[in-house]
Amino acid sequence: MKSTIIILFSLFFSNLFFAQKSEYTVTTISDSLKNNANAVIRLSDITITISSQNAMIITAKVVTTVLNEFGLRNLNLSENYDKNRKVSKIEAIAYDAFGKELKSFRKKDFKDVSVADGISIFNDNRVLYLDYTPTVYPFTMVYESQIETSNTAFIPSWSPVDDYYVSTENTKLTISFKPELKVNFKELNFSKKYLINKTSTNGQINFYSANVQASKKEELAPVFSKVFPLVIFGLDKFHLEGINGVANSWNEMGKWFYDNILNGTTELPEETKVKVKNLVANETDPLKKAEIIYKYVQDKTRYVSIQEGIGGWKPMNAKDVDKLGYGDCKALTNYTRALLNEVGVQSFYSRLYGQNTNKEIYSDLVSFQSNHVILAIPNKNDYLWLECTSQIQPFGFQGGFTGNRNAFLIKPDGGEIVRTKTFDENDNLKQIKGSYKISDDGKITATLKIESFGLQYDNQFQKERLSKEDQIKNYKEEYSNINNISFSKINFINDKNKIKFTEEFELEAKNYAQNVNGKLMFAINAFDQSSYVPKKHRTRELPFEIESGYTDEEEITVTLPYGYVVEAKPNGAELKTEFGSYKIDFIISNNKNIICKRKLIINKGFYESSKFENYRKFRETIAKTDNSKVVISKT
């Protein structure tokens, strides 16, 4: 009997052992990889096989241990597909902390939905995704997929770093291809910190890395592609939605794009041709003509997203945009190009990355990079850029969404990489002039005028489109250092010719000045206080970046209550650093007024981590000085 029981227990524990995956137990993860991590990539094994110019298979096995609820965002259990991209395999298995299987999922368990974004009117893209809600942490998910596609223009990039707060045990990428297709690649941010093994032969490329510790997301850290190792790829001979292409240079890529994507898309109705020619009949200056046409497009069309046809790359025909009155960035840019061509103004369809954090097209790797389209008009030795999706953007103005980055400019005879408008700290100017009175009960009454230019204009000019209620809410947040604030007048002047936005307002606030034993104490600089101070780091790992420089200038006259004099005032200050400069003066005039003059310049720049504390102290000094108090008392 005892022997039988022993045998049964042995069989039970033997079956239990084999039902578990010992390599997926959480205890096998080293402490160093758990440090600062919400998730750990146990294995990322990606194999890309390019068997011909129009045939690519992407096979993936990704094993992720999610340590807590914050790590869920790094659990990617989805695949996009369309008529040229097939999901031939997709499955997943969840394991508990001890490697015991919790649940398995097959293709039928994945939800199949349209990739709808709420603004797309046409969208033939779909996604399979697993909606998994864990019942326990930590857990491990083993995800496997296989994609078959004829589009070889887009080869997935590779990095040993998945995200902030994510560690990596093992990650590898293998790309196999026919040598005549020639896979090109660019390595970014490789350093001794990351041990990456690479092998490259005539028909295969391999990248491998292991034991990559999680990084914290630090304040002012540059975008991912400027900090962590990344490899991006491109094919000399590619296929895009039924069209073969060859591109050994950006010039050749531009010629292919123009001939195969843009050619034949600028046809316009005869009635529209006549209309736009009449609109510019009295103009001979090409830029004046372009401004009239741009206004016509803004008044006639609206932006919608269209994600069908040639992978979201071919624009809708200009005559259809003319008829329907809407289009996406491709369609509206191409429509504007067609109209300008009709009135004799040359312009070029241009692709780039459109987003408020700068993302670059890498000019030394010819490949399909970008997510947005704008229009370039030759202007002497430079270009004037049009954002054709906006109904409110001034003619020729580029804001932070497309400024200061590379663009792929496409001409009939080829393409080239050019730089869009660069805004420096002098361009991004804000000027404040005004005055306020202090009454003997501490109330202030102020009149202000603020003029904004460059990217400061970009940040402010949409205020005029807000409701009155939202305008007041916005200003209360902007002047959060002033309690009990109320506005008796708000006026805006949007000068689109000078790209200048003017704010004029009158306000008052009770108890701005504190009464201390019959004396009044208040911060002289009421309306342009910079309170931003970066958090202190005991050790800073990452470099930091100031993406856009700017200049703030202020001159405010403060009128004291009758019978009061200045008893104590702060000294002025002047700082000059590599990050910028700061100067503020407090000038007493006729014993009745205090004039506050202030100028702050912040420089654009990319800085090593060792300089972060110096920058933090620079901002800390500014914040303290901006809040300097004056004490006034009765004579």
C-alpha positions in Angstrom: 0.0 0.0 0.0 2.8 2.4 0.9 4.6 1.6 -2.3 1.4 2.3 -4.3 1.0 5.7 -2.6 4.6 6.6 -3.3 4.3 5.7 -6.9 1.1 7.8 -7.3 2.7 10.8 -5.6 5.7 10.4 -7.9 3.5 10.3 -10.9 1.5 13.4 -9.7 4.6 15.5 -9.1 6.2 14.2 -12.3 3.1 15.3 -14.3 3.0 18.6 -12.5 6.7 19.3 -13.3 6.2 18.6 -17.0 3.0 20.8 -17.1 5.2 23.7 -15.9 7.7 25.6 -17.9 10.7 26.0 -15.6 12.3 28.6 -17.9 9.3 30.9 -17.3 9.4 30.9 -13.6 9.9 34.4 -12.1 12.6 33.2 -9.7 15.0 32.6 -12.6 15.0 36.3 -13.4 18.1 38.0 -12.0 17.7 40.7 -9.4 19.5 43.2 -11.6 16.8 42.8 -14.3 14.0 43.2 -11.8 15.4 46.5 -10.6 13.4 49.5 -11.9 11.4 47.0 -14.1 7.7 46.7 -14.6 8.2 44.0 -17.2 11.0 41.7 -18.4 11.4 40.5 -22.0 12.5 37.0 -21.4 12.9 36.3 -25.1 12.3 38.3 -28.3 13.1 36.2 -31.3 12.2 37.8 -34.6 13.0 36.2 -38.0 12.4 38.0 -41.2 12.7 36.1 -44.5 12.7 38.1 -47.7 12.5 35.4 -50.4 11.8 37.8 -53.3 11.2 41.5 -54.0 7.5 41.0 -53.2 7.5 38.3 -50.6 8.4 38.7 -46.9 7.6 36.5 -43.9 7.9 37.9 -40.3 8.0 35.2 -37.6 8.0 36.3 -33.9 8.2 34.7 -30.5 8.1 37.1 -27.6 8.0 35.9 -24.0 7.2 38.7 -21.5 7.0 38.5 -17.7 4.7 41.2 -16.4 5.8 42.1 -12.9 2.9 44.5 -12.0 0.0 46.3 -13.6 2.2 49.1 -15.0 3.9 46.4 -17.1 0.7 45.6 -19.0 1.3 48.4 -21.4 4.4 46.5 -22.7 2.4 43.4 -23.5 1.8 43.8 -27.3 -0.6 41.0 -28.3 -1.8 42.3 -31.7 -1.1 42.2 -35.4 -2.4 44.5 -38.2 -3.5 43.1 -41.5 -5.0 44.1 -44.8 -5.4 42.7 -48.3 -1.6 42.6 -48.7 -0.6 41.6 -45.2 -1.8 38.2 -43.9 -1.7 36.9 -40.3 -1.0 33.2 -40.9 -0.3 32.4 -37.2 -1.2 34.1 -33.9 -1.4 32.5 -30.5 -0.5 33.0 -26.9 -0.1 31.1 -23.6 -0.2 32.6 -20.1 1.8 31.2 -17.2 1.8 32.0 -13.6 4.9 33.0 -11.5 5.9 29.3 -11.1 5.7 28.5 -14.8 2.3 26.7 -14.6 0.1 27.2 -17.6 -2.9 29.4 -16.8 -4.6 29.7 -20.2 -3.9 29.2 -23.9 -5.3 31.3 -26.7 -5.7 30.5 -30.4 -6.4 32.7 -33.4 -10.2 32.4 -32.8 -9.7 34.0 -29.3 -8.3 37.2 -30.7 -10.7 40.0 -31.5 -10.9 41.1 -35.1 -11.7 44.8 -35.5 -11.2 47.6 -37.9 -8.4 50.0 -37.2 -10.8 52.9 -36.8 -9.4 56.2 -35.4 -12.6 58.2 -35.3 -11.6 60.5 -38.2 -11.0 58.0 -40.9 -13.7 57.8 -43.6 -12.0 55.0 -45.5 -10.0 52.4 -43.7 -9.2 48.9 -45.1 -6.8 48.0 -42.3 -7.8 45.6 -39.5 -6.2 44.3 -36.3 -6.3 41.0 -34.4 -5.7 41.6 -30.7 -6.0 39.6 -27.5 -7.9 41.4 -24.7 -6.3 39.8 -21.7 -7.1 40.7 -18.1 -4.7 39.1 -15.7 -6.0 37.7 -12.4 -2.6 37.6 -10.7 0.9 39.2 -10.9 3.5 38.4 -11.9 2.6 36.3 -14.9 4.4 35.4 -18.2 2.9 35.6 -21.7 4.3 33.6 -24.6 3.2 35.2 -27.8 3.8 33.8 -31.3 2.9 35.2 -34.7 3.7 34.9 -38.3 3.0 37.6 -41.0 3.1 37.1 -44.7 3.2 40.3 -46.9 4.0 41.3 -50.4 5.1 44.8 -49.2 8.9 44.7 -48.6 9.2 48.5 -48.4 8.8 48.3 -44.6 11.2 46.1 -42.7 10.7 46.3 -38.9 13.4 48.1 -36.9 15.2 46.4 -34.0 16.3 47.5 -30.5 17.5 45.6 -27.5 15.5 48.1 -25.4 11.7 47.7 -25.5 10.8 50.7 -23.4 11.5 52.5 -20.2 11.1 50.3 -17.1 11.5 47.2 -19.1 14.5 44.8 -18.9 15.5 42.3 -21.6 17.0 38.8 -20.9 17.5 37.8 -24.5 16.6 39.4 -27.8 17.7 38.5 -31.4 16.8 39.5 -34.9 17.6 37.4 -38.0 17.0 38.8 -41.5 17.5 36.4 -44.4 17.3 37.7 -48.0 18.3 37.1 -51.5 21.7 38.9 -52.0 20.6 40.7 -55.1 17.9 42.6 -53.1 20.5 44.1 -50.8 19.3 45.0 -47.3 20.8 48.2 -46.0 20.8 49.2 -42.3 21.7 52.1 -40.0 22.9 51.6 -36.4 22.0 54.4 -33.9 23.4 55.0 -30.4 25.5 51.9 -30.2 27.9 52.1 -27.3 29.9 50.0 -24.8 27.0 50.2 -22.4 25.0 47.8 -24.6 26.7 44.5 -25.6 25.3 43.8 -29.0 26.6 41.0 -31.2 26.2 41.5 -34.9 27.0 39.3 -37.9 26.4 40.2 -41.5 26.9 38.0 -44.6 25.8 38.4 -48.2 22.4 36.9 -47.5 21.8 37.2 -43.7 22.0 39.8 -40.9 21.9 38.9 -37.2 21.7 41.1 -34.1 21.7 39.7 -30.6 21.8 41.2 -27.1 21.2 39.9 -23.5 20.8 41.1 -19.9 19.8 44.7 -20.7 18.7 46.4 -17.5 15.7 48.6 -17.3 16.1 52.4 -17.5 14.0 54.9 -15.6 12.3 57.6 -17.6 14.1 60.8 -16.6 12.9 64.4 -17.0 13.9 66.1 -20.3 15.2 62.8 -21.7 15.5 63.0 -25.5 13.2 60.9 -27.7 13.9 57.1 -27.7 15.7 57.1 -31.1 18.3 59.6 -29.8 19.2 57.6 -26.7 18.8 53.9 -27.0 20.4 51.5 -29.6 18.2 51.2 -32.7 18.7 49.6 -36.1 16.6 50.6 -39.1 16.5 48.9 -42.4 15.8 49.5 -46.1 15.8 47.5 -49.4 17.4 48.7 -52.6 14.8 46.6 -54.5 11.4 46.8 -52.8 7.7 46.2 -53.5 4.8 48.5 -52.4 1.2 47.6 -52.9 1.6 46.0 -56.3 4.5 48.1 -57.6 8.1 47.1 -57.7 10.7 49.8 -57.0 14.5 50.3 -57.1 16.1 53.1 -55.0 19.8 53.4 -54.5 19.6 57.1 -53.7 17.0 59.6 -52.5 17.1 61.1 -56.0 16.1 57.7 -57.5 13.5 57.1 -54.7 12.0 60.5 -55.6 11.8 59.7 -59.3 10.2 56.3 -58.5 7.7 58.0 -56.1 6.7 60.7 -58.6 6.3 58.3 -61.5 4.4 55.6 -59.6 2.6 57.3 -56.8 2.0 60.9 -57.8 1.8 60.8 -61.5 -1.8 61.1 -62.8 -3.3 62.4 -59.5 -3.5 66.2 -60.3 -6.4 66.3 -62.7 -8.9 69.1 -62.0 -12.4 70.0 -63.3 -12.4 72.7 -66.0 -14.7 74.9 -63.9 -12.1 74.8 -61.0 -9.3 75.7 -63.4 -11.1 78.8 -64.5 -12.1 79.8 -61.0 -8.5 79.7 -59.5 -7.1 81.5 -62.6 -9.6 84.3 -62.0 -8.7 84.4 -58.3 -5.1 85.2 -59.1 -5.7 87.2 -62.3 -4.3 90.5 -60.8 -1.2 88.9 -59.2 2.2 88.3 -60.8 4.2 87.5 -57.7 4.2 83.6 -57.3 4.1 83.8 -53.5 1.1 86.1 -53.6 -0.6 83.7 -55.9 0.2 80.8 -53.6 -1.2 82.7 -50.6 -4.5 83.2 -52.4 -4.7 79.5 -53.4 -3.8 78.4 -49.9 -6.7 80.5 -48.5 -9.0 79.0 -51.1 -8.0 75.5 -50.0 -8.5 76.4 -46.3 -12.0 77.7 -47.0 -13.0 74.9 -49.3 -11.7 71.7 -47.6 -11.4 69.9 -44.3 -9.1 67.2 -43.0 -10.1 63.6 -42.7 -8.0 60.5 -42.5 -8.0 58.1 -45.4 -6.2 54.8 -44.9 -6.9 52.7 -48.0 -5.4 52.0 -51.4 -1.7 52.0 -51.7 -0.9 51.5 -48.0 -1.8 55.1 -47.1 0.9 56.4 -49.5 -1.0 57.3 -52.7 -3.0 60.6 -52.5 -6.6 60.8 -53.6 -7.1 62.3 -57.0 -7.3 66.1 -57.0 -10.6 66.1 -58.9 -12.1 64.0 -56.1 -10.9 66.3 -53.4 -12.3 69.2 -55.4 -15.7 67.4 -55.6 -15.9 66.1 -52.0 -14.2 69.0 -50.1 -12.2 66.8 -47.9 -9.0 64.7 -47.8 -6.1 63.6 -45.6 -2.6 65.2 -45.6 -1.7 63.4 -48.8 -4.8 64.4 -50.6 -5.0 68.0 -49.5 -1.3 68.6 -50.2 -1.6 67.1 -53.7 -4.8 69.1 -54.3 -3.0 72.3 -53.4 -0.1 71.3 -55.6 -2.5 70.8 -58.5 -4.1 74.2 -58.0 -0.8 75.9 -57.8 0.4 74.2 -60.9 -2.7 75.5 -62.7 -1.8 79.1 -61.9 1.9 78.7 -62.8 3.4 78.3 -59.3 5.8 75.5 -58.8 5.5 73.4 -55.7 6.8 70.0 -54.4 5.0 67.2 -52.5 7.2 66.5 -49.4 7.2 63.7 -46.8 8.4 64.0 -43.2 7.6 63.0 -39.6 4.9 65.2 -38.3 4.9 65.3 -34.5 5.7 67.8 -31.8 8.8 66.0 -30.7 11.4 66.0 -33.4 11.8 62.8 -35.3 14.1 62.7 -38.2 14.3 61.1 -41.6 17.9 59.7 -41.7 19.4 61.0 -44.9 22.1 58.3 -45.0 19.6 55.4 -45.3 17.3 55.4 -48.3 14.1 53.9 -47.1 10.4 54.6 -46.5 10.5 56.9 -43.5 7.8 59.5 -42.6 4.2 59.7 -41.6 3.0 63.1 -42.9 2.9 65.2 -46.1 3.4 69.0 -46.5 4.0 71.2 -49.5 7.2 73.1 -50.4 7.3 76.2 -52.6 10.6 77.4 -53.9 11.5 80.8 -52.4 14.8 82.2 -53.6 17.4 79.8 -52.3 15.1 78.3 -49.7 11.6 76.8 -49.5 8.3 78.1 -48.0 6.3 75.3 -46.4 2.5 74.9 -46.4 0.6 72.7 -43.9 -2.4 71.9 -46.1 -4.4 70.1 -43.5 -4.9 73.2 -41.3 -7.8 75.6 -41.8 -6.3 78.2 -39.5 -2.5 78.1 -40.0 -1.0 81.3 -41.5 0.3 81.0 -45.0 3.9 79.9 -45.0 4.1 79.3 -41.2 5.6 76.1 -39.8 5.1 75.3 -36.2 6.5 72.7 -33.9 4.7 69.9 -35.7 6.8 70.0 -38.8 9.6 72.6 -38.2 13.3 71.9 -37.7 13.6 68.5 -39.3 14.5 66.7 -42.6 11.9 66.4 -45.3 11.9 64.2 -48.4 11.1 66.6 -51.2 9.8 64.9 -54.4 10.3 66.4 -57.8 9.5 65.1 -61.3 13.1 64.4 -62.0 14.0 63.0 -58.5 14.0 63.5 -54.8 16.2 65.1 -52.2 16.4 65.6 -48.4 16.0 69.2 -47.3 15.7 71.0 -44.0 12.4 72.6 -42.9 12.2 75.9 -41.1 14.5 76.1 -38.1 13.3 78.2 -35.2 16.0 79.5 -32.8 15.6 81.2 -29.5 15.4 84.6 -31.2 12.6 83.5 -33.4 10.5 82.2 -30.5 10.0 85.5 -28.8 7.4 86.6 -26.3 7.2 90.3 -25.2 5.2 91.5 -22.3 4.5 95.2 -21.6 2.1 96.5 -19.1 1.5 98.0 -15.7 -0.4 97.4 -12.5 -1.4 99.4 -9.4 -1.3 98.2 -5.9 -3.9 99.5 -3.5 -3.4 99.8 0.2 -5.6 96.8 0.8 -3.3 94.6 -1.4 -5.5 94.5 -4.5 -3.8 94.8 -7.9 -5.4 96.2 -11.1 -3.4 95.5 -14.3 -3.3 96.2 -18.0 -1.2 93.9 -20.1 -0.2 93.4 -23.7 1.6 90.2 -24.8 3.1 89.7 -28.3 4.2 86.2 -29.4 6.2 85.1 -32.4 7.6 81.9 -33.8 6.8 78.8 -31.8 5.5 81.0 -29.1 2.9 82.2 -31.6 2.2 78.5 -32.4 1.5 77.9 -28.7 -0.8 80.9 -28.3 -2.7 81.8 -31.4 -5.5 79.2 -30.9 -6.6 80.9 -27.8 -8.9 83.1 -29.9 -10.8 80.0 -30.9 -11.6 79.1 -27.3 -14.9 80.0 -25.7 -14.9 82.9 -23.2 -15.2 80.4 -20.4 -12.2 78.4 -21.6 -10.1 81.5 -22.2 -10.6 82.6 -18.6 -9.9 79.1 -17.4 -6.7 79.0 -19.5 -5.5 82.4 -18.0 -6.2 81.3 -14.5 -4.0 78.3 -15.0 -1.3 80.4 -16.7 -1.3 82.9 -13.8 -1.8 80.3 -11.0 0.6 82.4 -8.8 -2.1 85.0 -8.5 -5.1 84.1 -6.4 -8.6 85.7 -6.7 -7.9 86.8 -10.3 -10.7 88.1 -12.5 -10.7 89.6 -16.0 -12.6 92.7 -17.2 -11.3 92.6 -20.8 -9.7 90.1 -23.1 -8.8 90.9 -26.7 -6.8 89.1 -29.3 -5.2 90.3 -32.5 -3.9 87.6 -34.8 -1.7 89.2 -37.5 -1.2 86.3 -39.9 1.0 88.4 -42.2 3.5 89.2 -39.5 2.9 85.9 -37.7 2.3 87.8 -34.5 -0.3 87.0 -31.9 -1.3 89.8 -29.5 -3.1 89.4 -26.2 -4.6 92.4 -24.5 -6.4 92.2 -21.2 -7.3 93.9 -18.0 -7.5 92.1 -14.7 -7.6 92.5 -11.0 -6.9 90.4 -8.0 -7.7 90.9 -4.4 -5.1 90.3 -1.7 -2.2 89.9 -4.1 0.0 91.8 -1.6 0.2 90.4 1.9 -0.3 92.7 4.9 2.5 92.1 7.4 2.2 94.4 10.4 0.9 97.2 8.4 3.4 96.7 5.6 2.7 95.2 2.2 4.8 92.4 0.7 4.4 91.1 -2.8 6.3 89.6 -5.8 7.1 92.4 -8.2 7.2 90.1 -11.2 3.6 89.1 -11.2 3.0 88.0 -14.8 6.1 86.2 -16.1 7.2 84.0 -13.4 9.1 80.9 -14.4 8.4 78.4 -11.6 9.8 75.3 -13.5 12.6 73.6 -11.8 13.7 70.1 -12.9 13.6 67.4 -10.2 16.9 66.6 -8.5 18.6 63.3 -9.4 21.0 61.6 -7.1 22.4 60.0 -10.2 21.4 61.0 -13.7 21.7 58.2 -16.3 20.4 59.8 -19.6 21.4 62.9 -21.5 18.8 65.7 -21.6 17.6 67.9 -24.4 16.0 71.3 -24.7 14.2 70.8 -28.0 13.2 74.4 -28.6 14.9 77.6 -27.4 13.0 80.8 -26.7 13.2 84.3 -25.5 10.9 86.0 -23.0 11.1 89.8 -22.5 9.1 91.8 -20.0 8.8 95.4 -18.9 6.2 96.1 -16.2 5.6 99.3 -14.3 4.2 99.0 -10.8 2.5 102.0 -9.2 2.5 102.0 -5.4 -0.4 103.1 -3.2 -0.4 106.8 -2.2 1.8 107.5 0.8 3.8 104.2 0.5 7.5 103.9 -0.1 9.8 101.0 -0.8 11.3 99.7 2.4 13.1 96.7 1.0 13.5 95.4 -2.6 15.3 92.5 -4.1 18.5 93.1 -6.0 18.6 92.5 -9.7 20.3 89.3 -11.0 22.2 88.3 -14.1 23.1 84.8 -15.2 25.0 83.6 -18.3 25.3 79.8 -18.9 25.5 77.5 -21.9 21.8 76.7 -21.3 20.8 80.4 -21.8 20.9 83.7 -19.9 18.7 85.6 -17.5 18.6 89.2 -16.4 16.2 91.0 -14.2 16.3 94.5 -12.8 14.0 96.3 -10.3 14.2 100.1 -10.8 12.6 102.6 -8.4 11.3 105.6 -10.2 10.2 108.8 -8.4 9.6 106.9 -5.2 6.1 106.0 -6.7 6.9 103.4 -9.3 8.9 100.2 -9.5 9.9 99.1 -13.0 10.6 95.4 -13.5 12.7 94.6 -16.6 13.3 91.0 -17.3 14.8 88.9 -20.1 15.1 85.1 -20.2 16.8 83.2 -23.1 16.7 79.4 -23.1 19.0 77.8 -25.7 18.1 74.7 -27.7 20.6 72.0 -27.1 21.5 68.3 -26.4 23.5 67.9 -23.2 25.3 65.1 -21.4 23.9 63.8 -18.1 26.8 65.3 -16.1 25.5 68.8 -16.9 21.9 68.2 -15.7 22.5 69.5 -12.1 24.0 72.7 -13.5 20.9 73.2 -15.6 18.7 72.4 -12.6 20.4 75.0 -10.5 20.1 77.6 -13.3 16.3 77.0 -13.4 16.1 77.0 -9.6 17.8 80.4 -9.4 15.5 81.8 -12.0 12.4 80.5 -10.2 13.6 82.0 -6.8 14.5 85.4 -8.3 11.3 85.6 -10.3 9.4 85.3 -7.1 11.4 87.9 -5.3 9.3 90.1 -2.9 9.3 93.8 -2.3 8.2 95.4 1.0 6.5 98.8 1.0 5.3 100.8 4.0 3.6 104.0 4.7 5.7 107.1 5.1 
